[in-house]
């Protein structure tokens, strides 16, 4: 029986020789090969430690002796321990000082600067952004001196005749957390202002001219033109500042050490205290995992709202 001419024309493959990938397949794999080194580094320093922390959170371990499996008991403690609940509540309060206030103040400052067209704007941006460059430990030490009973703030109050307002700010059970939060406001306002100024610089001048022709004043221009145009920058600013608020540790550690009592304790500080001072590594890991989920969830909501408003 004669073979088909089509089959006869096909080249005979050598047995055992692997099939080489086509040019199209190689081109599709090339971008992933470029990303592979970065992903390996990310997995080694981010994904693996996170998985390891999740594993440790299921054990009771002091870091030295054998660990005991306790399941979800450490997570139960996160929600039932009053001190831990308070630390998460303090972190939510800090969001107001680290995120909401800087965005409001940054919108005001950037709008004024953008409208006024001040000379030397680049220098002003550098000065405003300076707190982001300074190490947080240095910032904390400086502000601890300002808030001290004999520090700059109380000296100024006494000099202007407001002696009754002077107090040990970081030792006050009511005012310690807002005092620390205002440091965060000072640090984050510069970042937010620079982001918003960058967004406002891309707004076409024709939009403002059209608004002025319609009789819009400065306030109406802001709400009709400026604010809608910088929604993307606002979302980015909220994301960065919320993360900074929830993971703050060095500022609390240097200024108050979680005190007085536990009025300024936050989850990140509790992770350090339980892991390295109390020898409760499993509990510290559970707090860290819970805080990670909390940061992810809050920022997911913020970004979803931002995406919906931009449609």
C-alpha positions as CSV (number, residue, x, y, z in Angstrom):
1,X,0.0,0.0,0.0
2,X,1.4,3.4,-1.0
3,X,1.9,6.1,1.6
4,X,0.2,9.4,1.2
5,X,2.3,12.0,-0.5
6,X,1.5,14.5,2.3
7,X,2.9,12.0,4.9
8,X,5.9,11.2,2.7
9,X,6.8,14.9,2.5
10,X,6.9,15.3,6.3
11,X,10.5,15.3,7.7
12,X,11.3,12.3,9.9
13,X,12.0,13.4,13.5
14,X,14.9,11.9,15.3
15,X,14.0,9.7,18.2
16,X,14.7,11.3,21.6
17,X,15.4,14.8,20.3
18,X,13.5,17.4,22.3
19,X,11.2,19.7,20.5
20,X,12.5,23.3,20.5
21,X,10.0,26.0,21.5
22,X,8.7,28.2,18.8
23,X,9.7,31.8,18.4
24,X,6.3,32.9,19.6
25,X,6.6,30.9,22.8
26,X,10.1,32.2,23.5
27,X,8.9,35.8,23.0
28,X,6.1,35.2,25.5
29,X,8.5,33.8,28.1
30,X,11.1,36.5,27.8
31,X,9.3,39.2,30.0
32,X,8.9,36.6,32.8
33,X,12.6,35.7,32.6
34,X,13.5,39.3,33.1
35,X,11.2,39.5,36.1
36,X,12.4,36.2,37.6
37,X,15.4,37.6,39.5
38,X,13.3,40.3,41.1
39,X,10.6,37.8,42.0
40,X,13.2,35.5,43.6
41,X,14.5,38.3,45.8
42,X,10.9,39.3,46.7
43,X,9.9,35.8,47.5
44,X,13.0,35.3,49.7
45,X,12.6,38.5,51.7
46,X,8.9,39.0,51.7
47,X,6.8,36.0,50.8
48,X,8.8,33.4,52.7
49,X,9.0,35.4,56.0
50,X,5.3,36.1,55.8
51,X,4.6,32.4,55.4
52,X,7.0,31.6,58.2
53,X,5.3,34.2,60.5
54,X,1.9,32.6,59.7
55,X,3.3,29.2,60.7
56,X,4.7,30.5,63.9
57,X,1.4,32.2,64.8
58,X,-0.1,28.7,65.3
59,X,2.4,27.8,68.0
60,X,3.2,28.9,71.5
61,X,7.0,29.5,71.5
62,X,9.4,31.5,73.5
63,X,12.1,31.5,70.8
64,X,14.4,29.0,72.6
65,X,12.6,25.9,73.7
66,X,10.4,23.5,71.8
67,X,7.2,25.0,70.3
68,X,3.7,23.8,71.2
69,X,1.0,23.8,68.6
70,X,-2.0,25.8,69.8
71,X,-4.0,26.4,66.6
72,X,-5.9,29.7,66.4
73,X,-5.5,30.5,70.1
74,X,-3.1,33.3,69.4
75,X,-5.5,34.9,67.0
76,X,-8.3,34.5,69.6
77,X,-6.1,36.4,72.0
78,X,-5.7,39.3,69.5
79,X,-9.5,39.9,69.7
80,X,-10.1,39.1,73.3
81,X,-7.1,40.7,75.1
82,X,-8.1,44.3,76.0
83,X,-4.5,45.6,75.6
84,X,-4.3,44.2,72.1
85,X,-7.7,45.6,71.1
86,X,-6.6,49.0,72.5
87,X,-3.4,48.9,70.4
88,X,-5.4,48.3,67.2
89,X,-7.8,51.1,68.2
90,X,-4.8,53.4,68.7
91,X,-3.5,52.5,65.2
92,X,-6.9,53.5,63.8
93,X,-6.7,56.8,65.6
94,X,-3.3,57.4,64.1
95,X,-4.8,57.1,60.6
96,X,-6.6,60.4,61.3
97,X,-3.3,62.1,62.1
98,X,-1.1,60.4,59.6
99,X,-3.5,60.3,56.7
100,X,-6.7,62.4,56.9
101,X,-5.1,65.6,58.4
102,X,-2.1,65.6,56.0
103,X,-4.4,65.2,53.0
104,X,-6.6,68.1,54.1
105,X,-3.6,70.3,55.0
106,X,-1.8,69.2,51.8
107,X,-4.8,70.1,49.6
108,X,-4.9,73.5,51.1
109,X,-1.2,74.2,50.9
110,X,-0.8,72.8,47.4
111,X,-3.9,74.7,46.1
112,X,-2.6,78.0,47.4
113,X,0.9,77.4,46.0
114,X,-0.4,76.2,42.6
115,X,-2.8,79.2,42.3
116,X,-0.3,81.8,43.6
117,X,2.6,80.6,41.3
118,X,5.2,81.5,44.0
119,X,8.8,81.9,42.9
120,X,11.2,79.3,44.2
121,X,8.6,76.6,44.3
122,X,11.2,73.9,43.8
123,X,13.0,75.1,47.0
124,X,9.8,75.1,48.9
125,X,9.0,71.6,47.8
126,X,12.4,70.5,49.1
127,X,11.8,72.1,52.5
128,X,8.3,70.7,52.8
129,X,9.5,67.2,51.8
130,X,12.5,67.3,54.3
131,X,10.8,65.4,57.1
132,X,10.5,62.4,54.8
133,X,14.2,62.4,54.3
134,X,15.2,62.6,58.0
135,X,15.3,59.3,59.9
136,X,12.3,58.8,62.1
137,X,14.4,58.2,65.1
138,X,16.0,61.6,64.7
139,X,12.5,63.1,64.3
140,X,11.3,61.3,67.4
141,X,14.2,62.5,69.6
142,X,13.7,66.1,68.4
143,X,10.0,66.1,69.1
144,X,10.5,64.4,72.5
145,X,12.6,67.4,73.5
146,X,9.9,69.7,72.2
147,X,7.3,67.9,74.2
148,X,9.4,67.6,77.4
149,X,8.1,69.3,80.6
150,X,10.9,71.9,80.2
151,X,10.9,71.7,76.4
152,X,10.3,74.2,73.7
153,X,6.5,73.9,73.6
154,X,6.0,74.6,77.3
155,X,8.5,77.4,77.2
156,X,6.6,79.1,74.4
157,X,3.3,78.7,76.3
158,X,4.8,80.2,79.4
159,X,6.4,83.1,77.4
160,X,3.0,84.1,76.0
161,X,1.2,83.8,79.3
162,X,-0.5,80.5,78.8
163,X,1.2,78.7,81.7
164,X,-2.0,76.8,82.6
165,X,-1.7,74.9,79.3
166,X,1.8,73.7,79.9
167,X,2.0,70.0,80.8
168,X,4.1,66.8,80.2
169,X,2.6,66.1,76.8
170,X,4.0,62.6,76.3
171,X,3.2,61.7,79.9
172,X,-0.5,62.7,79.8
173,X,-2.9,59.8,79.6
174,X,-5.3,61.8,77.4
175,X,-3.0,63.9,75.2
176,X,0.0,61.5,74.7
177,X,-1.6,59.7,71.6
178,X,-2.7,63.0,69.9
179,X,0.8,64.5,70.6
180,X,2.5,61.5,68.9
181,X,-0.1,61.7,66.1
182,X,0.7,65.3,65.4
183,X,4.3,64.3,64.8
184,X,3.0,62.0,62.1
185,X,1.0,64.8,60.7
186,X,4.1,67.0,60.4
187,X,6.1,64.2,58.7
188,X,3.4,63.1,56.2
189,X,2.1,66.6,55.2
190,X,5.2,67.2,53.1
191,X,4.9,64.0,51.1
192,X,1.2,64.6,50.4
193,X,1.8,68.2,49.4
194,X,4.5,67.2,46.9
195,X,2.3,64.5,45.4
196,X,-0.7,66.9,45.0
197,X,1.5,69.7,43.5
198,X,2.8,67.2,40.9
199,X,-0.8,66.3,40.1
200,X,-2.0,69.9,39.9
201,X,0.9,70.9,37.6
202,X,-0.6,68.5,34.9
203,X,-4.0,70.2,34.9
204,X,-4.6,72.1,31.6
205,X,-4.9,75.8,32.1
206,X,-7.8,75.9,29.7
207,X,-10.0,74.2,32.4
208,X,-9.4,77.1,34.8
209,X,-10.0,79.6,32.1
210,X,-13.3,78.0,31.2
211,X,-14.3,77.9,34.9
212,X,-13.5,81.6,35.2
213,X,-15.6,82.4,32.1
214,X,-18.5,80.6,33.8
215,X,-18.0,82.9,36.8
216,X,-16.3,80.4,39.1
217,X,-14.4,81.8,42.0
218,X,-11.4,80.2,43.7
219,X,-13.5,77.9,45.9
220,X,-15.6,76.7,43.1
221,X,-12.5,76.3,40.9
222,X,-11.1,74.0,43.5
223,X,-14.1,71.8,43.8
224,X,-15.0,71.8,40.1
225,X,-11.5,71.5,38.5
226,X,-8.7,70.9,40.9
227,X,-10.2,68.3,43.2
228,X,-11.5,65.9,40.5
229,X,-8.2,66.2,38.6
230,X,-6.0,65.0,41.6
231,X,-8.2,62.1,42.8
232,X,-5.5,59.7,41.7
233,X,-2.9,61.5,43.7
234,X,-5.2,61.6,46.7
235,X,-5.6,57.8,46.5
236,X,-1.8,57.3,46.3
237,X,-1.3,59.7,49.3
238,X,-4.0,57.9,51.3
239,X,-2.4,54.5,50.6
240,X,1.1,55.6,51.6
241,X,0.0,57.4,54.7
242,X,-2.3,54.7,55.9
243,X,0.4,52.2,55.6
244,X,2.8,54.5,57.5
245,X,0.2,55.0,60.3
246,X,-0.6,51.3,60.8
247,X,3.0,50.1,60.8
248,X,4.5,52.9,62.9
249,X,7.0,51.6,65.5
250,X,10.1,53.7,65.8
251,X,8.2,56.9,66.6
252,X,6.3,55.1,69.5
253,X,9.4,53.3,70.7
254,X,11.5,56.4,71.0
255,X,8.9,58.9,72.2
256,X,6.7,57.0,74.7
257,X,7.6,53.3,74.7
258,X,3.8,52.6,74.5
259,X,3.1,54.7,77.6
260,X,1.9,56.1,79.8
261,X,0.3,52.8,80.7
262,X,-0.6,51.5,77.3
263,X,-2.2,54.6,75.9
264,X,0.1,54.9,72.9
265,X,0.7,51.2,72.3
266,X,0.2,50.1,68.7
267,X,0.3,46.7,67.0
268,X,3.9,47.1,65.7
269,X,5.2,47.9,69.1
270,X,3.3,45.0,70.6
271,X,4.9,42.7,68.1
272,X,8.3,43.9,69.3
273,X,7.4,43.8,73.0
274,X,5.9,40.3,73.0
275,X,8.6,38.7,70.7
276,X,11.7,40.2,72.3
277,X,10.7,41.2,75.8
278,X,8.0,38.7,76.9
279,X,9.2,35.8,74.8
280,X,5.8,35.2,73.2
281,X,6.8,34.7,69.6
282,X,3.6,33.0,68.5
283,X,1.5,35.8,69.9
284,X,3.7,38.4,68.2
285,X,3.4,36.5,64.9
286,X,-0.4,36.4,65.2
287,X,-0.5,40.2,65.8
288,X,1.8,40.8,62.8
289,X,-0.4,38.6,60.5
290,X,-3.5,40.3,61.7
291,X,-1.9,43.8,61.1
292,X,-0.9,42.8,57.6
293,X,-4.4,41.7,56.8
294,X,-5.8,44.9,58.3
295,X,-3.4,47.1,56.2
296,X,-4.3,45.1,53.0
297,X,-8.0,45.4,53.6
298,X,-8.1,49.1,54.4
299,X,-5.9,50.0,51.4
300,X,-8.0,47.7,49.1
301,X,-11.1,49.6,50.1
302,X,-9.4,53.0,49.5
303,X,-8.2,51.9,46.1
304,X,-11.5,50.4,45.1
305,X,-13.3,53.7,46.1
306,X,-10.7,55.7,44.1
307,X,-11.1,53.5,41.0
308,X,-14.9,53.8,41.2
309,X,-14.7,57.6,41.5
310,X,-12.4,57.8,38.5
311,X,-14.8,56.0,36.2
